[in-house]
Amino acid sequence: MRQSFTTRRTDTLDYIQTLLGQLRAMAEAERCDMLTYLIEMAYVEASDIIRGERASRVQQDKRDRAS
């Protein structure tokens, strides 16, 4: 059961990353520098989550300290 969730989650993140790559290319072609940058950051974030280098959620106590 856990492996099925992990596989589905990875597949979903891979799909999101693919779409972000396409959006990044479109934004770059239109010379929308800030939009390209923000999409690139989302692309990198998805990549980090897939590789396990970043948690998919921010811990509640970190959010509370920032406010």
MMTF fields as JSON, N, C-alpha, C and O atoms, coordinates in Angstrom:
{
  "mmtfVersion": "1.0.0",
  "mmtfProducer": "UNKNOWN",
  "numBonds": 267,
  "numAtoms": 268,
  "numGroups": 67,
  "numChains": 1,
  "numModels": 1,
  "chainsPerModel": [1],
  "groupsPerChain": [67],
  "chainIdList": ["A"],
  "bondAtomList": [4, 2, 8, 6, 12, 10, 16, 14, 20, 18, 24, 22, 28, 26, 32, 30, 36, 34, 40, 38, 44, 42, 48, 46, 52, 50, 56, 54, 60, 58, 64, 62, 68, 66, 72, 70, 76, 74, 80, 78, 84, 82, 88, 86, 92, 90, 96, 94, 100, 98, 104, 102, 108, 106, 112, 110, 116, 114, 120, 118, 124, 122, 128, 126, 132, 130, 136, 134, 140, 138, 144, 142, 148, 146, 152, 150, 156, 154, 160, 158, 164, 162, 168, 166, 172, 170, 176, 174, 180, 178, 184, 182, 188, 186, 192, 190, 196, 194, 200, 198, 204, 202, 208, 206, 212, 210, 216, 214, 220, 218, 224, 222, 228, 226, 232, 230, 236, 234, 240, 238, 244, 242, 248, 246, 252, 250, 256, 254, 260, 258, 264, 262],
  "bondOrderList": [1, 1, 1, 1, 1, 1, 1, 1, 1, 1, 1, 1, 1, 1, 1, 1, 1, 1, 1, 1, 1, 1, 1, 1, 1, 1, 1, 1, 1, 1, 1, 1, 1, 1, 1, 1, 1, 1, 1, 1, 1, 1, 1, 1, 1, 1, 1, 1, 1, 1, 1, 1, 1, 1, 1, 1, 1, 1, 1, 1, 1, 1, 1, 1, 1, 1],
  "groupList": [{"groupName": "MET", "atomNameList": ["N", "CA", "C", "O"], "elementList": ["N", "C", "C", "O"], "formalChargeList": [0, 0, 0, 0], "bondAtomList": [1, 0, 2, 1, 3, 2], "bondOrderList": [1, 1, 2], "singleLetterCode": "M", "chemCompType": "L-PEPTIDE LINKING"}, {"groupName": "ARG", "atomNameList": ["N", "CA", "C", "O"], "elementList": ["N", "C", "C", "O"], "formalChargeList": [0, 0, 0, 0], "bondAtomList": [1, 0, 2, 1, 3, 2], "bondOrderList": [1, 1, 2], "singleLetterCode": "R", "chemCompType": "L-PEPTIDE LINKING"}, {"groupName": "GLN", "atomNameList": ["N", "CA", "C", "O"], "elementList": ["N", "C", "C", "O"], "formalChargeList": [0, 0, 0, 0], "bondAtomList": [1, 0, 2, 1, 3, 2], "bondOrderList": [1, 1, 2], "singleLetterCode": "Q", "chemCompType": "L-PEPTIDE LINKING"}, {"groupName": "SER", "atomNameList": ["N", "CA", "C", "O"], "elementList": ["N", "C", "C", "O"], "formalChargeList": [0, 0, 0, 0], "bondAtomList": [1, 0, 2, 1, 3, 2], "bondOrderList": [1, 1, 2], "singleLetterCode": "S", "chemCompType": "L-PEPTIDE LINKING"}, {"groupName": "PHE", "atomNameList": ["N", "CA", "C", "O"], "elementList": ["N", "C", "C", "O"], "formalChargeList": [0, 0, 0, 0], "bondAtomList": [1, 0, 2, 1, 3, 2], "bondOrderList": [1, 1, 2], "singleLetterCode": "F", "chemCompType": "L-PEPTIDE LINKING"}, {"groupName": "THR", "atomNameList": ["N", "CA", "C", "O"], "elementList": ["N", "C", "C", "O"], "formalChargeList": [0, 0, 0, 0], "bondAtomList": [1, 0, 2, 1, 3, 2], "bondOrderList": [1, 1, 2], "singleLetterCode": "T", "chemCompType": "L-PEPTIDE LINKING"}, {"groupName": "ASP", "atomNameList": ["N", "CA", "C", "O"], "elementList": ["N", "C", "C", "O"], "formalChargeList": [0, 0, 0, 0], "bondAtomList": [1, 0, 2, 1, 3, 2], "bondOrderList": [1, 1, 2], "singleLetterCode": "D", "chemCompType": "L-PEPTIDE LINKING"}, {"groupName": "LEU", "atomNameList": ["N", "CA", "C", "O"], "elementList": ["N", "C", "C", "O"], "formalChargeList": [0, 0, 0, 0], "bondAtomList": [1, 0, 2, 1, 3, 2], "bondOrderList": [1, 1, 2], "singleLetterCode": "L", "chemCompType": "L-PEPTIDE LINKING"}, {"groupName": "TYR", "atomNameList": ["N", "CA", "C", "O"], "elementList": ["N", "C", "C", "O"], "formalChargeList": [0, 0, 0, 0], "bondAtomList": [1, 0, 2, 1, 3, 2], "bondOrderList": [1, 1, 2], "singleLetterCode": "Y", "chemCompType": "L-PEPTIDE LINKING"}, {"groupName": "ILE", "atomNameList": ["N", "CA", "C", "O"], "elementList": ["N", "C", "C", "O"], "formalChargeList": [0, 0, 0, 0], "bondAtomList": [1, 0, 2, 1, 3, 2], "bondOrderList": [1, 1, 2], "singleLetterCode": "I", "chemCompType": "L-PEPTIDE LINKING"}, {"groupName": "GLY", "atomNameList": ["N", "CA", "C", "O"], "elementList": ["N", "C", "C", "O"], "formalChargeList": [0, 0, 0, 0], "bondAtomList": [1, 0, 2, 1, 3, 2], "bondOrderList": [1, 1, 2], "singleLetterCode": "G", "chemCompType": "PEPTIDE LINKING"}, {"groupName": "ALA", "atomNameList": ["N", "CA", "C", "O"], "elementList": ["N", "C", "C", "O"], "formalChargeList": [0, 0, 0, 0], "bondAtomList": [1, 0, 2, 1, 3, 2], "bondOrderList": [1, 1, 2], "singleLetterCode": "A", "chemCompType": "L-PEPTIDE LINKING"}, {"groupName": "GLU", "atomNameList": ["N", "CA", "C", "O"], "elementList": ["N", "C", "C", "O"], "formalChargeList": [0, 0, 0, 0], "bondAtomList": [1, 0, 2, 1, 3, 2], "bondOrderList": [1, 1, 2], "singleLetterCode": "E", "chemCompType": "L-PEPTIDE LINKING"}, {"groupName": "CYS", "atomNameList": ["N", "CA", "C", "O"], "elementList": ["N", "C", "C", "O"], "formalChargeList": [0, 0, 0, 0], "bondAtomList": [1, 0, 2, 1, 3, 2], "bondOrderList": [1, 1, 2], "singleLetterCode": "C", "chemCompType": "L-PEPTIDE LINKING"}, {"groupName": "VAL", "atomNameList": ["N", "CA", "C", "O"], "elementList": ["N", "C", "C", "O"], "formalChargeList": [0, 0, 0, 0], "bondAtomList": [1, 0, 2, 1, 3, 2], "bondOrderList": [1, 1, 2], "singleLetterCode": "V", "chemCompType": "L-PEPTIDE LINKING"}, {"groupName": "LYS", "atomNameList": ["N", "CA", "C", "O"], "elementList": ["N", "C", "C", "O"], "formalChargeList": [0, 0, 0, 0], "bondAtomList": [1, 0, 2, 1, 3, 2], "bondOrderList": [1, 1, 2], "singleLetterCode": "K", "chemCompType": "L-PEPTIDE LINKING"}],
  "groupTypeList": [0, 1, 2, 3, 4, 5, 5, 1, 1, 5, 6, 5, 7, 6, 8, 9, 2, 5, 7, 7, 10, 2, 7, 1, 11, 0, 11, 12, 11, 12, 1, 13, 6, 0, 7, 5, 8, 7, 9, 12, 0, 11, 8, 14, 12, 11, 3, 6, 9, 9, 1, 10, 12, 1, 11, 3, 1, 14, 2, 2, 6, 15, 1, 6, 1, 11, 3],
  "groupIdList": [1, 2, 3, 4, 5, 6, 7, 8, 9, 10, 11, 12, 13, 14, 15, 16, 17, 18, 19, 20, 21, 22, 23, 24, 25, 26, 27, 28, 29, 30, 31, 32, 33, 34, 35, 36, 37, 38, 39, 40, 41, 42, 43, 44, 45, 46, 47, 48, 49, 50, 51, 52, 53, 54, 55, 56, 57, 58, 59, 60, 61, 62, 63, 64, 65, 66, 67],
  "secStructList": [7, 2, 2, 2, 2, 2, 2, 2, 2, 2, 2, 2, 2, 2, 2, 2, 2, 2, 2, 2, 2, 2, 2, 2, 2, 2, 2, 2, 2, 6, 6, 7, 2, 2, 2, 2, 2, 2, 2, 2, 2, 2, 2, 2, 2, 2, 2, 2, 2, 2, 2, 6, 1, 1, 7, 1, 1, 7, 7, 2, 2, 2, 2, 2, 2, 2, 7],
  "xCoordList": [0.823, 0.0, 0.866, 0.602, 1.884, 2.762, 3.529, 3.729, 3.96, 4.705, 3.81, 4.274, 2.539, 1.593, 1.452, 1.431, 1.355, 1.261, 2.523, 2.443, 3.673, 4.949, 5.079, 5.524, 4.687, 4.75, 3.814, 4.194, 2.593, 1.621, 2.11, 1.975, 2.674, 3.181, 4.326, 4.375, 5.243, 6.365, 5.881, 6.377, 4.924, 4.362, 3.722, 3.883, 3.0, 2.362, 3.401, 3.27, 4.425, 5.487, 6.249, 6.625, 6.481, 7.128, 6.285, 6.814, 4.974, 4.065, 4.083, 4.143, 4.029, 4.076, 5.369, 5.367, 6.469, 7.769, 7.819, 8.376, 7.249, 7.195, 6.412, 6.846, 5.254, 4.447, 5.183, 5.134, 5.856, 6.615, 7.728, 7.999, 8.367, 9.403, 8.837, 9.469, 7.652, 7.007, 6.594, 6.766, 6.05, 5.669, 6.887, 6.83, 7.976, 9.21, 9.678, 10.064, 9.64, 10.052, 9.14, 9.612, 7.847, 6.897, 7.15, 7.155, 7.356, 7.614, 8.928, 9.023, 9.924, 11.212, 11.09, 11.689, 10.313, 10.101, 9.408, 9.634, 8.58, 7.874, 8.676, 8.209, 9.876, 10.788, 10.177, 10.32, 9.501, 8.928, 9.897, 9.728, 10.906, 12.014, 11.601, 12.029, 10.782, 10.39, 9.531, 9.708, 8.614, 7.775, 8.624, 8.413, 9.576, 10.496, 11.244, 11.373, 11.729, 12.469, 11.599, 12.026, 10.384, 9.504, 9.123, 9.071, 8.86, 8.543, 9.763, 9.627, 10.943, 12.18, 12.356, 12.779, 12.037, 12.141, 11.169, 11.518, 9.97, 8.999, 9.5, 9.322, 10.122, 10.694, 11.787, 11.82, 12.665, 13.752, 13.185, 13.667, 12.174, 11.53, 10.948, 11.132, 10.247, 9.683, 10.796, 10.659, 11.88, 13.022, 13.611, 13.929, 13.752, 14.284, 13.377, 13.86, 12.073, 11.128, 11.222, 11.239, 11.284, 11.393, 12.643, 12.596, 13.749, 15.015, 15.107, 16.053, 14.133, 14.131, 15.021, 15.336, 15.432, 16.303, 15.537, 16.138, 14.232, 13.422, 12.079, 11.517, 11.574, 10.254, 9.182, 9.356, 8.084, 7.009, 6.155, 5.371, 6.298, 5.534, 6.487, 7.481, 6.166, 6.917, 6.357, 5.142, 7.24, 6.776, 6.014, 6.369, 4.971, 4.107, 4.892, 4.649, 5.817, 6.528, 7.429, 7.652, 7.96, 8.759, 7.882, 8.306, 6.661, 5.739, 5.342, 5.217, 5.143, 4.719, 5.825, 5.526, 7.075, 8.174, 8.343, 8.773, 8.015, 8.178, 7.119, 7.326, 6.001, 4.936, 5.112, 4.281],
  "yCoordList": [-1.197, 0.0, 1.26, 2.193, 1.292, 2.458, 2.677, 3.815, 1.583, 1.701, 2.276, 3.056, 1.9, 2.424, 3.936, 4.661, 4.412, 5.851, 6.548, 7.599, 5.986, 6.58, 6.646, 7.653, 5.565, 5.532, 6.565, 7.282, 6.647, 7.617, 9.041, 9.906, 9.273, 10.605, 10.99, 12.114, 10.065, 10.323, 10.575, 11.477, 9.789, 9.991, 11.372, 12.051, 11.781, 13.094, 14.204, 15.16, 14.08, 15.095, 15.133, 16.211, 13.99, 13.945, 14.684, 15.429, 14.474, 15.136, 16.652, 17.421, 17.065, 18.493, 19.098, 20.181, 18.398, 18.898, 19.02, 19.984, 18.064, 18.126, 19.344, 20.063, 19.571, 20.74, 22.044, 22.988, 22.088, 23.289, 23.545, 24.694, 22.488, 22.639, 23.236, 24.084, 22.794, 23.321, 24.783, 25.609, 25.09, 26.469, 27.395, 28.533, 26.888, 27.68, 28.033, 29.171, 27.046, 27.282, 28.313, 29.163, 28.236, 29.192, 30.604, 31.568, 30.719, 32.031, 32.613, 33.814, 31.771, 32.227, 32.703, 33.709, 31.979, 32.359, 33.717, 34.463, 34.03, 35.32, 36.404, 37.534, 36.065, 36.977, 37.571, 38.759, 36.716, 37.099, 36.617, 35.543, 37.431, 37.009, 36.615, 35.577, 37.427, 37.124, 35.875, 35.042, 35.731, 34.539, 33.3, 32.256, 33.412, 32.305, 31.906, 30.72, 32.888, 32.629, 31.914, 30.932, 32.411, 31.811, 30.377, 29.503, 30.141, 28.784, 27.888, 26.732, 28.405, 27.637, 27.254, 26.137, 28.163, 27.846, 26.734, 25.853, 26.761, 25.691, 24.373, 23.318, 24.424, 23.241, 22.627, 21.414, 23.469, 23.011, 22.444, 21.425, 23.091, 22.607, 21.214, 20.331, 21.015, 19.692, 18.657, 17.531, 19.035, 18.13, 17.749, 16.584, 18.733, 18.47, 17.524, 16.631, 17.72, 16.851, 15.433, 14.476, 15.288, 13.966, 13.241, 12.049, 13.956, 13.346, 13.176, 12.568, 13.707, 13.572, 14.562, 14.38, 15.611, 16.615, 17.722, 18.555, 17.74, 18.77, 18.162, 17.379, 18.518, 18.03, 18.686, 19.811, 17.987, 18.549, 19.539, 20.281, 19.558, 20.487, 21.221, 20.664, 22.457, 23.25, 22.924, 22.868, 22.711, 22.373, 23.543, 24.703, 23.23, 24.25, 25.214, 26.42, 24.698, 25.586, 26.566, 27.669, 26.205, 27.15, 28.277, 29.432, 27.953, 28.984, 29.903, 31.112, 29.349, 30.159, 31.151, 32.293, 30.738, 31.609, 32.748, 33.839, 32.507, 33.524, 34.621, 35.725, 34.332, 35.336, 36.336, 37.231],
  "zCoordList": [0.0, 0.0, 0.0, -0.758, 0.833, 0.93, -0.368, -0.791, -1.001, -2.253, -3.35, -4.181, -3.358, -4.338, -4.189, -5.184, -2.945, -2.682, -3.159, -3.794, -2.867, -3.256, -4.772, -5.321, -5.445, -6.904, -7.506, -8.432, -6.99, -7.497, -7.264, -8.131, -6.095, -5.761, -6.685, -7.184, -6.912, -7.805, -9.227, -9.902, -9.682, -11.017, -11.137, -12.151, -10.105, -10.117, -10.149, -10.913, -9.326, -9.307, -10.627, -11.087, -11.236, -12.554, -13.588, -14.412, -13.541, -14.465, -14.257, -15.216, -13.001, -12.681, -13.198, -13.782, -12.983, -13.417, -14.947, -15.473, -15.647, -17.106, -17.574, -18.474, -16.958, -17.322, -17.019, -17.807, -15.891, -15.543, -16.557, -16.903, -17.03, -18.054, -19.336, -19.966, -19.715, -20.906, -20.71, -21.606, -19.538, -19.237, -19.211, -19.676, -18.664, -18.613, -20.02, -20.287, -20.922, -22.309, -22.98, -23.735, -22.708, -23.285, -22.754, -23.519, -21.458, -20.853, -21.372, -21.626, -21.525, -22.034, -23.484, -23.863, -24.29, -25.691, -25.791, -26.744, -24.824, -24.802, -24.098, -23.955, -23.661, -22.966, -21.7, -21.411, -20.969, -19.663, -18.586, -18.008, -18.336, -17.486, -16.068, -15.565, -15.43, -14.051, -13.999, -13.11, -14.926, -14.982, -15.247, -14.63, -16.159, -16.436, -15.169, -14.867, -14.436, -13.2, -12.163, -11.555, -11.967, -10.961, -11.331, -10.465, -12.597, -13.044, -12.865, -12.466, -13.153, -12.955, -11.492, -11.193, -10.578, -9.154, -8.773, -7.987, -9.312, -9.053, -9.638, -9.029, -10.812, -11.454, -10.568, -10.359, -10.06, -9.182, -7.887, -7.391, -7.343, -6.114, -6.32, -5.482, -7.431, -7.742, -7.867, -7.39, -8.5, -8.651, -7.293, -7.053, -6.413, -5.072, -4.287, -3.592, -4.399, -3.689, -4.229, -3.455, -5.55, -6.16, -5.674, -5.368, -5.604, -5.166, -3.655, -3.153, -2.934, -1.481, -0.77, 0.406, -1.464, -0.865, -0.158, 0.521, -0.308, 0.331, 0.693, -0.072, 1.844, 2.261, 1.401, 0.934, 1.196, 0.385, 1.171, 0.58, 2.497, 3.326, 4.264, 4.729, 4.522, 5.489, 6.858, 7.044, 7.81, 9.159, 9.761, 9.552, 10.503, 11.086, 11.988, 11.957, 12.78, 13.71, 12.977, 13.476, 11.804, 11.025, 10.512, 10.49, 10.099, 9.631, 10.765, 10.569, 11.946, 13.089, 13.48, 13.828, 13.429, 13.791, 12.795, 13.169, 11.547, 10.523, 10.619, 10.115, 11.253, 11.32, 12.411, 12.568]
}
